[in-house]
Amino acid sequence: MLEENKALSRRFIEGYVRGDTDIVDDLLAPDFVFYDPSSKTGEVRAEDMKASIEWIHSAFPDAQVTIEDQVAEGDKMVSRYTVSGTHQGEIMGAAPTGKVVTHIGHQTDRFEGGKVVESWTNWDALGLLQEIGAIPSPG
Protein backbone atom coordinates (compact mmCIF):
# COMPACT_ATOMS: atom_id res chain seq x y z
CA MET A 1 0.00 0.00 0.00
CA LEU A 2 2.84 2.39 0.81
CA GLU A 3 4.38 2.09 -2.67
CA GLU A 4 0.95 2.48 -4.32
CA ASN A 5 0.26 5.67 -2.35
CA LYS A 6 3.74 6.97 -3.10
CA ALA A 7 3.15 6.41 -6.82
CA LEU A 8 -0.33 8.02 -6.65
CA SER A 9 1.03 11.08 -4.92
CA ARG A 10 3.90 11.39 -7.38
CA ARG A 11 1.54 11.03 -10.37
CA PHE A 12 -0.77 13.67 -8.90
CA ILE A 13 1.98 16.25 -8.34
CA GLU A 14 3.72 15.59 -11.65
CA GLY A 15 0.44 15.58 -13.58
CA TYR A 16 -0.71 18.81 -11.96
CA VAL A 17 2.51 20.61 -12.89
CA ARG A 18 2.54 19.11 -16.40
CA GLY A 19 -1.04 20.26 -17.06
CA ASP A 20 -2.49 16.74 -17.30
CA THR A 21 -6.19 17.12 -16.51
CA ASP A 22 -6.71 13.34 -16.89
CA ILE A 23 -5.33 12.92 -13.37
CA VAL A 24 -8.61 14.30 -12.01
CA ASP A 25 -10.60 11.32 -13.31
CA ASP A 26 -7.78 8.80 -12.86
CA LEU A 27 -6.47 9.62 -9.38
CA LEU A 28 -8.93 11.75 -7.42
CA ALA A 29 -12.03 10.61 -5.52
CA PRO A 30 -15.31 12.28 -6.55
CA ASP A 31 -15.47 14.07 -3.17
CA PHE A 32 -11.80 15.14 -3.33
CA VAL A 33 -10.81 18.45 -1.71
CA PHE A 34 -7.57 20.33 -2.47
CA TYR A 35 -6.62 22.77 0.29
CA ASP A 36 -4.52 25.47 -1.37
CA PRO A 37 -3.93 28.83 0.33
CA SER A 38 -3.36 30.45 -3.08
CA SER A 39 -6.91 29.69 -4.24
CA LYS A 40 -9.61 32.31 -3.70
CA THR A 41 -11.54 30.16 -1.20
CA GLY A 42 -8.62 28.20 0.25
CA GLU A 43 -9.91 24.97 -1.24
CA VAL A 44 -10.66 23.47 -4.62
CA ARG A 45 -13.23 20.70 -5.12
CA ALA A 46 -12.79 17.79 -7.55
CA GLU A 47 -15.08 19.38 -10.14
CA ASP A 48 -12.86 22.49 -10.24
CA MET A 49 -9.48 20.75 -10.34
CA LYS A 50 -9.25 20.66 -14.13
CA ALA A 51 -9.60 24.45 -14.25
CA SER A 52 -6.96 24.78 -11.52
CA ILE A 53 -4.56 22.56 -13.46
CA GLU A 54 -5.18 24.48 -16.68
CA TRP A 55 -4.65 27.81 -14.89
CA ILE A 56 -1.23 26.92 -13.48
CA HIS A 57 -0.18 25.26 -16.73
CA SER A 58 -1.08 28.41 -18.70
CA ALA A 59 1.14 30.47 -16.40
CA PHE A 60 4.08 28.03 -16.61
CA PRO A 61 3.54 25.77 -19.64
CA ASP A 62 7.10 24.39 -19.58
CA ALA A 63 7.14 23.70 -15.83
CA GLN A 64 9.09 20.73 -14.53
CA VAL A 65 8.83 19.22 -11.05
CA THR A 66 11.31 17.26 -9.00
CA ILE A 67 10.03 15.28 -6.04
CA GLU A 68 12.76 15.74 -3.45
CA ASP A 69 11.39 13.59 -0.60
CA GLN A 70 8.34 11.52 0.29
CA VAL A 71 7.41 10.37 3.78
CA ALA A 72 4.36 8.28 4.68
CA GLU A 73 2.40 7.55 7.81
CA GLY A 74 -0.92 5.75 7.91
CA ASP A 75 -3.11 6.89 5.02
CA LYS A 76 -1.05 10.01 4.27
CA MET A 77 1.96 10.83 2.12
CA VAL A 78 3.98 14.04 2.43
CA SER A 79 5.99 15.13 -0.60
CA ARG A 80 8.55 17.93 -0.81
CA TYR A 81 9.11 19.24 -4.31
CA THR A 82 10.82 21.85 -6.48
CA VAL A 83 9.13 23.35 -9.55
CA SER A 84 10.89 25.35 -12.28
CA GLY A 85 9.37 27.00 -15.32
CA THR A 86 9.11 30.08 -17.49
CA HIS A 87 6.50 32.64 -16.46
CA GLN A 88 4.45 32.85 -19.67
CA GLY A 89 0.93 33.59 -18.40
CA GLU A 90 -0.85 35.69 -15.75
CA ILE A 91 -0.52 34.44 -12.19
CA MET A 92 -2.06 36.10 -9.13
CA GLY A 93 -2.49 39.35 -11.04
CA ALA A 94 1.06 39.41 -12.41
CA ALA A 95 1.46 39.72 -16.19
CA PRO A 96 3.86 37.29 -17.96
CA THR A 97 7.54 38.23 -17.59
CA GLY A 98 9.34 35.47 -19.49
CA LYS A 99 11.49 34.88 -16.39
CA VAL A 100 12.54 31.36 -15.46
CA VAL A 101 11.61 30.81 -11.83
CA THR A 102 12.01 28.07 -9.25
CA HIS A 103 9.92 27.56 -6.17
CA ILE A 104 9.59 24.93 -3.50
CA GLY A 105 6.61 23.43 -1.79
CA HIS A 106 5.17 20.47 0.00
CA GLN A 107 1.97 18.52 -0.30
CA THR A 108 0.22 16.07 2.00
CA ASP A 109 -2.14 13.62 0.31
CA ARG A 110 -4.67 11.36 2.06
CA PHE A 111 -5.79 8.16 0.36
CA GLU A 112 -8.90 6.05 0.53
CA GLY A 113 -9.88 3.19 -1.77
CA GLY A 114 -6.91 3.72 -4.09
CA LYS A 115 -7.73 7.39 -4.73
CA VAL A 116 -6.56 10.73 -3.34
CA VAL A 117 -9.43 12.09 -1.20
CA GLU A 118 -7.75 15.14 0.33
CA SER A 119 -4.64 17.11 -0.42
CA TRP A 120 -3.05 20.00 1.46
CA THR A 121 -0.45 22.04 -0.39
CA ASN A 122 1.78 24.89 0.60
CA TRP A 123 4.24 26.47 -1.79
CA ASP A 124 6.38 29.58 -1.76
CA ALA A 125 3.97 31.99 -3.49
CA LEU A 126 5.73 35.00 -1.95
CA GLY A 127 9.10 33.88 -3.30
CA LEU A 128 7.59 33.23 -6.72
CA LEU A 129 6.02 36.70 -6.85
CA GLN A 130 9.36 38.21 -5.82
CA GLU A 131 11.20 36.22 -8.53
CA ILE A 132 8.92 37.55 -11.27
CA GLY A 133 9.19 41.08 -9.89
CA ALA A 134 5.50 41.40 -8.94
CA ILE A 135 6.48 42.44 -5.42
CA PRO A 136 9.80 43.72 -4.13
CA SER A 137 12.30 41.45 -2.42
CA PRO A 138 13.47 42.53 1.04
CA GLY A 139 16.75 44.25 1.51
C-alpha positions, 0 to 999 in steps of 0.5 A: 500500500505504501508504494501504491500511495507513493506512486499516486502522490507522485503522479498527482503532483507531476500531472498537476505541474505538467497540465495533465487534466486526466489525473482528475478522473484517474487519481482523485475521488469524486469528493476530493478536496484540495486545500490550497492557500493560493486559491480564492476560497482556500480549497478546490473541489474535484469538479474544479481541479481541471480548471486549476490545473489548466490555470497553473499550466497556462502560467508556466507551460514548460514547468518541470517538477522534481520530487525531493522527498516523500514520507508516509504515515498511515493513510497520508503521504507528504511530498517535498518538491521543487518546480521550475518553469518560465512565467508565460501567463498571468498568475495572481495578477502578475502579467507574464515576464518570461522569467525562469523561476524556481519555487519549493513546496510540500503537499500532503495527500490522504488516500482512501480506496486507491484514490486521493481524497484530500490534499493539502499544499503549501508552496512559496507563493511570496518567493515566486512573486518576488522572482517575477518582480510582482512584489519587491524582495526585502533588503 
